[in-house]
Amino acid sequence: MLDHTASDSLVPVPTNGRASTVLVVTDAWRPQLNGVVHTLEELARSMAEEGVEVVFLTPEKFATVPLPSYPEIRLALASSRRVLAEIEAIAPDYIHIATEGPLGMAARRACLSRRLPFTTAYHTRFPEFISARLPIPESWSYWWLRRFHNAGEGMMVATKSLGTEMAARGFVRIKRWSRGVDTKLFDPAKRRDLGLPRPIFLNVGRVAVEKNLPAFLGLDLPGSKVVVGDGPDLAILRQRYPDVHFLGRKTGEDLARVYASADVFVFPSRTDTFGNVMLEALASGVPVAAFPVTAPRDVLGDAGVLSEDLREAALAALDIPKDVALSRAATYSWRACALEFLGNLARVPRGSFAARRFSLR
């Protein structure tokens, strides 16, 4: 079993007596509640514990416009010149561009204009995301993504299978960057009676077309089907599936109690690049049922059942012991995630911001 719990050899050595600084540029930020934002927040917390400062450049610093059909997602109106000024003011030791949105594109242009090395990450399958909404071939989107990511010093992917797939699509300098889970928050001891017939089949996440929720909601299963989350498809799915219990958005202890109170976590997505929610379920002692696709294949091991027949997988997962799920979750940690990330970064050459640093003294 691959162990994602940690090595101490990857922590950057402080430079000139100060802590190393990592600039993370991201279009995805609060109030969005998704895997990218959650990963970046946990990453910053874990890196701070290693003595590394993380500075975020987010849409909060810029004028924004809402993304059509996703008003809670705000797109930054950012020029590369403005972004370059922000980068120079921060004078980071490392630059990481987390997303391919307008802010990420402006940061990429800014770095290339100054020959500043940077890394990127592939969090979201935008080609599939876009083709589900617009008549745009996936091949066009992958061409654009190759151009975006291949300009950097490395593109981070969450799993081995995804790395193999992206290499076959022409992406280069691919680096592994796994994820972690908070085993103190997500704990089977928080199991409660939800007042619903058992077994309880749970899904947590964004209620949107790319999550493929009808593949779960339409299953003929005993007990109860429960969905936690919000999103643009919530109203229509509530109407279409009146037998499903939609609990809306939950966070923190409320979310942890729901996880621990389920019997099986059903993950119908075919396009997620990782699926943090699967780890949260496993840490809660809940096995997972999923399709045999990239993320579940890499994440679950013996703690889940994979099948093209999702009903069959969900019923079979009922027989997986809680301890198997917990053992799998224990192989992941946010500290290991942070150290792996740090080991993938490319250092900005000393002197790149020398004039700026001198002026700040």
Secondary structure as the mmCIF struct_conf table of DSSP 4:
data_model
#
loop_
_struct_conf.conf_type_id
_struct_conf.id
_struct_conf.beg_label_comp_id
_struct_conf.beg_label_asym_id
_struct_conf.beg_label_seq_id
_struct_conf.end_label_comp_id
_struct_conf.end_label_asym_id
_struct_conf.end_label_seq_id
STRN STRN1 HIS A 4 HIS A 4
BEND BEND1 THR A 5 THR A 5
BEND BEND2 ASP A 8 ASP A 8
TURN_TY1_P TURN_TY1_P1 SER A 9 LEU A 10
HELX_LH_PP_P HELX_LH_PP_P1 VAL A 11 PRO A 14
STRN STRN2 THR A 15 THR A 15
TURN_TY1_P TURN_TY1_P2 ASN A 16 GLY A 17
STRN STRN3 ARG A 18 ARG A 18
STRN STRN4 THR A 21 VAL A 25
BEND BEND3 ASP A 27 ASP A 27
TURN_TY1_P TURN_TY1_P3 ARG A 30 PRO A 31
BEND BEND4 ASN A 34 ASN A 34
HELX_RH_AL_P HELX_RH_AL_P1 GLY A 35 GLU A 49
TURN_TY1_P TURN_TY1_P4 GLU A 50 GLY A 51
STRN STRN5 GLU A 53 LEU A 57
HELX_RH_3T_P HELX_RH_3T_P1 PRO A 59 LYS A 61
BEND BEND5 PHE A 62 PHE A 62
STRN STRN6 THR A 64 LEU A 67
TURN_TY1_P TURN_TY1_P5 PRO A 68 SER A 69
STRN STRN7 TYR A 70 ALA A 76
HELX_RH_AL_P HELX_RH_AL_P2 SER A 80 ILE A 90
BEND BEND6 ASP A 93 ASP A 93
STRN STRN8 TYR A 94 ILE A 97
BEND BEND7 GLY A 101 GLY A 101
HELX_RH_AL_P HELX_RH_AL_P3 PRO A 102 ARG A 114
TURN_TY1_P TURN_TY1_P6 ARG A 115 ARG A 115
STRN STRN9 THR A 119 ALA A 121
BEND BEND8 THR A 124 THR A 124
HELX_RH_AL_P HELX_RH_AL_P4 PHE A 126 SER A 131
TURN_TY1_P TURN_TY1_P7 ALA A 132 ARG A 133
BEND BEND9 LEU A 134 PRO A 135
HELX_RH_AL_P HELX_RH_AL_P5 GLU A 138 HIS A 149
TURN_TY1_P TURN_TY1_P8 ASN A 150 ALA A 151
BEND BEND10 GLY A 152 GLU A 153
STRN STRN10 MET A 155 VAL A 157
BEND BEND11 ALA A 158 THR A 159
HELX_RH_AL_P HELX_RH_AL_P6 LYS A 160 ALA A 168
TURN_TY1_P TURN_TY1_P9 ARG A 169 GLY A 170
BEND BEND12 ARG A 173 ARG A 173
STRN STRN11 ILE A 174 ARG A 176
TURN_TY1_P TURN_TY1_P10 THR A 183 LEU A 185
BEND BEND13 PHE A 186 PHE A 186
HELX_RH_3T_P HELX_RH_3T_P2 PRO A 188 LYS A 190
BEND BEND14 GLY A 195 LEU A 196
HELX_LH_PP_P HELX_LH_PP_P2 PRO A 197 PRO A 197
BEND BEND15 ARG A 198 PRO A 199
STRN STRN12 ILE A 200 VAL A 204
BEND BEND16 GLY A 205 GLY A 205
BEND BEND17 ALA A 208 ALA A 208
HELX_RH_3T_P HELX_RH_3T_P3 VAL A 209 LYS A 211
TURN_TY1_P TURN_TY1_P11 LEU A 213 LEU A 213
HELX_RH_AL_P HELX_RH_AL_P7 PRO A 214 LEU A 217
TURN_TY1_P TURN_TY1_P12 GLY A 218 GLY A 218
BEND BEND18 PRO A 222 GLY A 223
STRN STRN13 SER A 224 VAL A 228
TURN_TY1_P TURN_TY1_P13 PRO A 232 ASP A 233
HELX_RH_AL_P HELX_RH_AL_P8 LEU A 234 ARG A 240
TURN_TY1_P TURN_TY1_P14 PRO A 242 ASP A 243
BEND BEND19 VAL A 244 VAL A 244
STRN STRN14 HIS A 245 PHE A 246
HELX_RH_AL_P HELX_RH_AL_P9 GLY A 252 SER A 261
BEND BEND20 ASP A 263 ASP A 263
STRN STRN15 VAL A 264 PHE A 267
BEND BEND21 ARG A 270 THR A 271
BEND BEND22 THR A 273 PHE A 274
HELX_RH_AL_P HELX_RH_AL_P10 ASN A 276 ALA A 283
TURN_TY1_P TURN_TY1_P15 SER A 284 GLY A 285
STRN STRN16 VAL A 288 ALA A 290
BEND BEND23 PRO A 292 VAL A 293
HELX_RH_AL_P HELX_RH_AL_P11 THR A 294 VAL A 299
HELX_RH_3T_P HELX_RH_3T_P4 GLY A 301 ALA A 303
STRN STRN17 GLY A 304 LEU A 306
BEND BEND24 GLU A 308 ASP A 309
HELX_RH_AL_P HELX_RH_AL_P12 LEU A 310 ALA A 317
TURN_TY1_P TURN_TY1_P16 LEU A 318 ASP A 319
BEND BEND25 ILE A 320 ILE A 320
HELX_RH_AL_P HELX_RH_AL_P13 LYS A 322 ALA A 329
TURN_TY1_P TURN_TY1_P17 ALA A 330 THR A 331
STRN STRN18 TYR A 332 TYR A 332
HELX_RH_AL_P HELX_RH_AL_P14 TRP A 334 ASN A 344
STRN STRN19 ARG A 347 ARG A 347
HELX_LH_PP_P HELX_LH_PP_P3 VAL A 348 PRO A 349
TURN_TY1_P TURN_TY1_P18 ARG A 350 PHE A 353
HELX_RH_AL_P HELX_RH_AL_P15 ALA A 354 LEU A 360
#
